[in-house]
């Protein structure tokens, strides 16, 4: 173990990180330091297994992995698609399930069916552009927003939105419905391309152990 290099993990902050650590514990990977909610540390280490962990904002995780600052990242499929980084997606972790959907008032369904030129508000311009231009062959105007996307069709900024839907309750409360599903989403494991070659044995074992636990659930 002495000459082994550390494997570094970038975990998306929040619920994603909590669920990932619970999953890792099932295969014997623990990091006690991370359980201290008051800590100001940025890097957490498991010396025995030569593992390092750090928390990052979701959209930054694929960047850390692509550039090799992290060997492995845990992040939502939506972020992987939106960031479009040069990384390997190796495993669906099976939690954080939701859907990317096109939503709007019910009558906006007609505009989608007839491929009208409409405005689409979204936090995910890359995903929305890919869906409309490469899958539906519909020309649209994409408007990038950062806040409450549901507001856009209500105030007339856009006809529809492209957003993540978990339960759909926020949509219902605002008189909106799911009009089309873009793709299913969940937490995924991604790996740096060089790390996959250099640390193939360790990473492959990790993937295999996780698969076993995920399939048991």
C-alpha positions as YAML, in Angstrom:
chain: A
units: angstrom
residues:
- id: 1
  name: UNK
  ca: [0.00, 0.00, 0.00]
- id: 2
  name: UNK
  ca: [2.91, 2.37, 0.67]
- id: 3
  name: UNK
  ca: [3.63, 3.21, -2.95]
- id: 4
  name: UNK
  ca: [0.00, 3.29, -4.06]
- id: 5
  name: UNK
  ca: [-1.21, 6.68, -5.27]
- id: 6
  name: UNK
  ca: [-4.40, 8.15, -3.93]
- id: 7
  name: UNK
  ca: [-7.59, 7.71, -5.90]
- id: 8
  name: UNK
  ca: [-9.42, 11.03, -5.75]
- id: 9
  name: UNK
  ca: [-13.21, 11.37, -5.82]
- id: 10
  name: UNK
  ca: [-15.17, 14.55, -6.60]
- id: 11
  name: UNK
  ca: [-18.67, 14.32, -5.13]
- id: 12
  name: UNK
  ca: [-21.56, 16.61, -6.03]
- id: 13
  name: UNK
  ca: [-22.51, 18.55, -2.89]
- id: 14
  name: UNK
  ca: [-25.68, 17.90, -0.92]
- id: 15
  name: UNK
  ca: [-27.99, 14.89, -1.12]
- id: 16
  name: UNK
  ca: [-25.89, 13.34, -3.86]
- id: 17
  name: UNK
  ca: [-22.79, 13.22, -1.65]
- id: 18
  name: UNK
  ca: [-24.74, 11.88, 1.34]
- id: 19
  name: UNK
  ca: [-26.28, 9.06, -0.69]
- id: 20
  name: UNK
  ca: [-22.95, 8.26, -2.35]
- id: 21
  name: UNK
  ca: [-21.19, 7.91, 1.01]
- id: 22
  name: UNK
  ca: [-23.96, 5.60, 2.28]
- id: 23
  name: UNK
  ca: [-23.54, 3.48, -0.85]
- id: 24
  name: UNK
  ca: [-19.74, 3.43, -0.48]
- id: 25
  name: UNK
  ca: [-20.07, 2.28, 3.15]
- id: 26
  name: UNK
  ca: [-21.83, -0.84, 1.91]
- id: 27
  name: UNK
  ca: [-18.68, -1.83, 0.02]
- id: 28
  name: UNK
  ca: [-16.38, -0.96, 2.92]
- id: 29
  name: UNK
  ca: [-15.32, 2.54, 1.85]
- id: 30
  name: UNK
  ca: [-15.73, 5.01, 4.68]
- id: 31
  name: UNK
  ca: [-14.56, 8.56, 5.32]
- id: 32
  name: UNK
  ca: [-15.28, 9.55, 8.91]
- id: 33
  name: UNK
  ca: [-13.93, 13.08, 8.41]
- id: 34
  name: UNK
  ca: [-16.75, 13.88, 6.01]
- id: 35
  name: UNK
  ca: [-19.41, 13.19, 8.64]
- id: 36
  name: UNK
  ca: [-18.32, 16.22, 10.67]
- id: 37
  name: UNK
  ca: [-20.81, 18.86, 9.52]
- id: 38
  name: UNK
  ca: [-18.80, 21.69, 11.12]
- id: 39
  name: UNK
  ca: [-15.49, 20.91, 9.45]
- id: 40
  name: UNK
  ca: [-13.83, 23.53, 7.28]
- id: 41
  name: UNK
  ca: [-11.66, 20.97, 5.52]
- id: 42
  name: UNK
  ca: [-11.82, 20.80, 1.75]
- id: 43
  name: UNK
  ca: [-10.10, 17.45, 1.21]
- id: 44
  name: UNK
  ca: [-11.00, 14.31, 3.17]
- id: 45
  name: UNK
  ca: [-8.71, 11.30, 3.30]
- id: 46
  name: UNK
  ca: [-9.01, 7.59, 4.00]
- id: 47
  name: UNK
  ca: [-5.35, 6.73, 4.60]
- id: 48
  name: UNK
  ca: [-5.91, 2.97, 4.85]
- id: 49
  name: UNK
  ca: [-7.46, 2.67, 1.41]
- id: 50
  name: UNK
  ca: [-5.46, 5.55, -0.13]
- id: 51
  name: UNK
  ca: [-8.61, 7.45, -1.11]
- id: 52
  name: UNK
  ca: [-9.27, 11.18, -1.15]
- id: 53
  name: UNK
  ca: [-12.63, 12.90, -1.40]
- id: 54
  name: UNK
  ca: [-13.72, 16.46, -2.01]
- id: 55
  name: UNK
  ca: [-17.09, 18.13, -2.46]
- id: 56
  name: UNK
  ca: [-17.80, 20.29, -5.49]
- id: 57
  name: UNK
  ca: [-20.75, 22.05, -7.09]
- id: 58
  name: UNK
  ca: [-22.45, 19.63, -9.48]
- id: 59
  name: UNK
  ca: [-21.51, 21.40, -12.74]
- id: 60
  name: UNK
  ca: [-17.84, 21.49, -11.66]
- id: 61
  name: UNK
  ca: [-17.53, 17.73, -11.06]
- id: 62
  name: UNK
  ca: [-17.12, 16.72, -14.75]
- id: 63
  name: UNK
  ca: [-14.49, 19.48, -15.13]
- id: 64
  name: UNK
  ca: [-12.42, 18.17, -12.22]
- id: 65
  name: UNK
  ca: [-12.64, 14.68, -13.71]
- id: 66
  name: UNK
  ca: [-11.80, 15.66, -17.28]
- id: 67
  name: UNK
  ca: [-8.67, 17.52, -16.19]
- id: 68
  name: UNK
  ca: [-7.54, 14.76, -13.85]
- id: 69
  name: UNK
  ca: [-7.90, 16.74, -10.61]
- id: 70
  name: UNK
  ca: [-10.26, 13.89, -9.66]
- id: 71
  name: UNK
  ca: [-10.02, 10.32, -10.92]
- id: 72
  name: UNK
  ca: [-13.68, 9.63, -10.29]
- id: 73
  name: UNK
  ca: [-16.76, 11.84, -10.03]
- id: 74
  name: UNK
  ca: [-20.30, 11.30, -8.81]
- id: 75
  name: UNK
  ca: [-22.80, 13.59, -10.50]
- id: 76
  name: UNK
  ca: [-26.28, 13.74, -12.04]
- id: 77
  name: UNK
  ca: [-26.81, 12.64, -15.64]
- id: 78
  name: UNK
  ca: [-28.25, 16.09, -16.39]
- id: 79
  name: UNK
  ca: [-24.91, 17.68, -15.47]
- id: 80
  name: UNK
  ca: [-22.95, 15.19, -17.60]
- id: 81
  name: UNK
  ca: [-25.13, 15.98, -20.62]
- id: 82
  name: UNK
  ca: [-25.05, 19.73, -20.06]
- id: 83
  name: UNK
  ca: [-21.31, 20.01, -19.43]
- id: 84
  name: UNK
  ca: [-20.33, 17.76, -22.36]
- id: 85
  name: UNK
  ca: [-16.91, 16.91, -20.93]
- id: 86
  name: UNK
  ca: [-14.46, 14.32, -22.23]
- id: 87
  name: UNK
  ca: [-14.99, 11.64, -19.56]
- id: 88
  name: UNK
  ca: [-16.17, 8.04, -19.25]
- id: 89
  name: UNK
  ca: [-19.60, 7.42, -17.75]
- id: 90
  name: UNK
  ca: [-19.21, 4.00, -16.16]
- id: 91
  name: UNK
  ca: [-22.11, 3.35, -13.79]
- id: 92
  name: UNK
  ca: [-25.71, 4.31, -13.05]
- id: 93
  name: UNK
  ca: [-25.90, 4.48, -9.26]
- id: 94
  name: UNK
  ca: [-29.68, 4.17, -9.30]
- id: 95
  name: UNK
  ca: [-30.55, 7.02, -6.95]
- id: 96
  name: UNK
  ca: [-31.56, 10.64, -7.56]
- id: 97
  name: UNK
  ca: [-33.98, 9.44, -10.22]
- id: 98
  name: UNK
  ca: [-35.96, 12.05, -12.11]
- id: 99
  name: UNK
  ca: [-36.67, 13.10, -15.72]
- id: 100
  name: UNK
  ca: [-35.69, 15.92, -18.02]
- id: 101
  name: UNK
  ca: [-38.93, 17.10, -19.61]
- id: 102
  name: UNK
  ca: [-40.45, 19.73, -21.84]
- id: 103
  name: UNK
  ca: [-43.23, 21.35, -19.81]
- id: 104
  name: UNK
  ca: [-45.72, 24.14, -20.26]
- id: 105
  name: UNK
  ca: [-49.45, 24.89, -20.28]
- id: 106
  name: UNK
  ca: [-51.47, 22.08, -21.85]
- id: 107
  name: UNK
  ca: [-52.24, 24.10, -24.99]
- id: 108
  name: UNK
  ca: [-48.51, 24.43, -25.75]
- id: 109
  name: UNK
  ca: [-48.61, 20.75, -26.74]
- id: 110
  name: UNK
  ca: [-50.06, 21.83, -30.11]
- id: 111
  name: UNK
  ca: [-47.05, 24.07, -30.77]
- id: 112
  name: UNK
  ca: [-44.73, 21.10, -30.16]
- id: 113
  name: UNK
  ca: [-46.76, 18.80, -32.38]
- id: 114
  name: UNK
  ca: [-46.74, 21.25, -35.27]
- id: 115
  name: UNK
  ca: [-43.04, 22.13, -34.86]
- id: 116
  name: UNK
  ca: [-43.81, 25.83, -34.43]
- id: 117
  name: UNK
  ca: [-41.00, 28.30, -33.83]
- id: 118
  name: UNK
  ca: [-41.25, 28.73, -30.06]
- id: 119
  name: UNK
  ca: [-39.16, 29.99, -27.17]
- id: 120
  name: UNK
  ca: [-37.84, 27.48, -24.64]
- id: 121
  name: UNK
  ca: [-36.62, 28.66, -21.22]
- id: 122
  name: UNK
  ca: [-34.14, 26.40, -19.43]
- id: 123
  name: UNK
  ca: [-31.13, 26.05, -17.13]
- id: 124
  name: UNK
  ca: [-29.91, 23.43, -19.60]
- id: 125
  name: UNK
  ca: [-29.37, 25.09, -23.01]
- id: 126
  name: UNK
  ca: [-27.14, 22.29, -24.33]
- id: 127
  name: UNK
  ca: [-29.67, 19.56, -23.50]
- id: 128
  name: UNK
  ca: [-32.58, 21.61, -24.85]
- id: 129
  name: UNK
  ca: [-30.73, 22.46, -28.08]
- id: 130
  name: UNK
  ca: [-29.75, 18.83, -28.64]
- id: 131
  name: UNK
  ca: [-33.32, 17.64, -28.06]
- id: 132
  name: UNK
  ca: [-35.06, 20.13, -30.32]
- id: 133
  name: UNK
  ca: [-32.50, 20.30, -33.12]
- id: 134
  name: UNK
  ca: [-31.14, 16.75, -33.24]
- id: 135
  name: UNK
  ca: [-34.11, 14.65, -32.08]
- id: 136
  name: UNK
  ca: [-37.23, 16.64, -32.98]
- id: 137
  name: UNK
  ca: [-35.76, 18.70, -35.84]
- id: 138
  name: UNK
  ca: [-37.68, 21.69, -34.54]
- id: 139
  name: UNK
  ca: [-36.21, 25.20, -34.69]
- id: 140
  name: UNK
  ca: [-36.63, 26.98, -31.36]
- id: 141
  name: UNK
  ca: [-35.20, 29.96, -29.52]
- id: 142
  name: UNK
  ca: [-33.44, 28.86, -26.32]
- id: 143
  name: UNK
  ca: [-33.49, 31.28, -23.39]
- id: 144
  name: UNK
  ca: [-31.05, 30.53, -20.56]
- id: 145
  name: UNK
  ca: [-32.36, 31.15, -17.04]
- id: 146
  name: UNK
  ca: [-30.87, 30.44, -13.63]
- id: 147
  name: UNK
  ca: [-33.82, 30.74, -11.29]
- id: 148
  name: UNK
  ca: [-37.38, 29.40, -11.16]
- id: 149
  name: UNK
  ca: [-37.87, 28.12, -14.69]
- id: 150
  name: UNK
  ca: [-41.61, 27.55, -14.12]
- id: 151
  name: UNK
  ca: [-42.09, 31.31, -14.09]
- id: 152
  name: UNK
  ca: [-41.11, 31.73, -17.76]
- id: 153
  name: UNK
  ca: [-44.32, 30.47, -19.46]
- id: 154
  name: UNK
  ca: [-46.51, 32.05, -16.77]
- id: 155
  name: UNK
  ca: [-45.17, 35.57, -17.43]
- id: 156
  name: UNK
  ca: [-44.92, 35.04, -21.20]
- id: 157
  name: UNK
  ca: [-41.14, 34.82, -21.53]
- id: 158
  name: UNK
  ca: [-41.42, 31.44, -23.24]
- id: 159
  name: UNK
  ca: [-44.03, 29.01, -24.49]
- id: 160
  name: UNK
  ca: [-42.42, 25.99, -22.81]
- id: 161
  name: UNK
  ca: [-39.55, 25.07, -20.47]
- id: 162
  name: UNK
  ca: [-36.96, 22.28, -20.47]
- id: 163
  name: UNK
  ca: [-36.39, 21.28, -16.86]
- id: 164
  name: UNK
  ca: [-35.95, 18.46, -14.37]
- id: 165
  name: UNK
  ca: [-39.16, 16.92, -13.07]
- id: 166
  name: UNK
  ca: [-39.19, 14.80, -9.90]
- id: 167
  name: UNK
  ca: [-42.77, 14.65, -8.64]
- id: 168
  name: UNK
  ca: [-44.39, 17.26, -10.88]
- id: 169
  name: UNK
  ca: [-46.04, 19.02, -7.91]
- id: 170
  name: UNK
  ca: [-44.42, 22.41, -8.66]
- id: 171
  name: UNK
  ca: [-45.68, 22.16, -12.23]
- id: 172
  name: UNK
  ca: [-49.22, 21.32, -11.12]
- id: 173
  name: UNK
  ca: [-49.29, 24.18, -8.62]
- id: 174
  name: UNK
  ca: [-48.45, 26.56, -11.44]
- id: 175
  name: UNK
  ca: [-50.85, 25.16, -14.03]
- id: 176
  name: UNK
  ca: [-48.15, 23.44, -16.09]
- id: 177
  name: UNK
  ca: [-47.89, 19.85, -17.33]
- id: 178
  name: UNK
  ca: [-45.23, 17.55, -18.75]
- id: 179
  name: UNK
  ca: [-45.63, 17.70, -22.53]
- id: 180
  name: UNK
  ca: [-42.67, 15.53, -23.65]
- id: 181
  name: UNK
  ca: [-39.95, 13.53, -21.91]
- id: 182
  name: UNK
  ca: [-36.38, 14.27, -23.02]
- id: 183
  name: UNK
  ca: [-34.54, 11.58, -21.01]
- id: 184
  name: UNK
  ca: [-34.42, 9.76, -17.66]
- id: 185
  name: UNK
  ca: [-31.88, 11.04, -15.13]
- id: 186
  name: UNK
  ca: [-30.08, 9.66, -12.08]
- id: 187
  name: UNK
  ca: [-26.73, 9.82, -10.29]
- id: 188
  name: UNK
  ca: [-23.83, 8.45, -12.35]
- id: 189
  name: UNK
  ca: [-20.19, 7.61, -11.78]
- id: 190
  name: UNK
  ca: [-17.73, 9.16, -14.23]
- id: 191
  name: UNK
  ca: [-14.02, 8.43, -14.62]
- id: 192
  name: UNK
  ca: [-11.05, 10.34, -16.02]
- id: 193
  name: UNK
  ca: [-9.86, 8.73, -19.26]
- id: 194
  name: UNK
  ca: [-6.20, 8.48, -18.22]
- id: 195
  name: UNK
  ca: [-7.08, 7.20, -14.72]
- id: 196
  name: UNK
  ca: [-9.17, 4.45, -16.32]
- id: 197
  name: UNK
  ca: [-6.00, 3.15, -18.01]
- id: 198
  name: UNK
  ca: [-3.50, 3.80, -15.20]
- id: 199
  name: UNK
  ca: [-5.69, 2.59, -12.33]
- id: 200
  name: UNK
  ca: [-7.78, 0.12, -14.27]
- id: 201
  name: UNK
  ca: [-7.63, -2.66, -11.71]
- id: 202
  name: UNK
  ca: [-8.69, -0.55, -8.72]
- id: 203
  name: UNK
  ca: [-11.39, 1.32, -10.60]
- id: 204
  name: UNK
  ca: [-12.80, -1.83, -12.23]
- id: 205
  name: UNK
  ca: [-13.00, -3.52, -8.82]
- id: 206
  name: UNK
  ca: [-14.75, -0.48, -7.38]
- id: 207
  name: UNK
  ca: [-17.32, -0.51, -10.21]
- id: 208
  name: UNK
  ca: [-17.84, -4.24, -9.81]
- id: 209
  name: UNK
  ca: [-18.34, -3.97, -6.00]
- id: 210
  name: UNK
  ca: [-20.80, -1.13, -6.43]
- id: 211
  name: UNK
  ca: [-22.73, -3.01, -9.12]
- id: 212
  name: UNK
  ca: [-23.16, -5.96, -6.75]
- id: 213
  name: UNK
  ca: [-24.58, -3.71, -3.99]
- id: 214
  name: UNK
  ca: [-26.84, -1.76, -6.39]
- id: 215
  name: UNK
  ca: [-28.26, -4.98, -7.84]
- id: 216
  name: UNK
  ca: [-29.06, -6.28, -4.35]
- id: 217
  name: UNK
  ca: [-31.29, -3.30, -3.61]
...
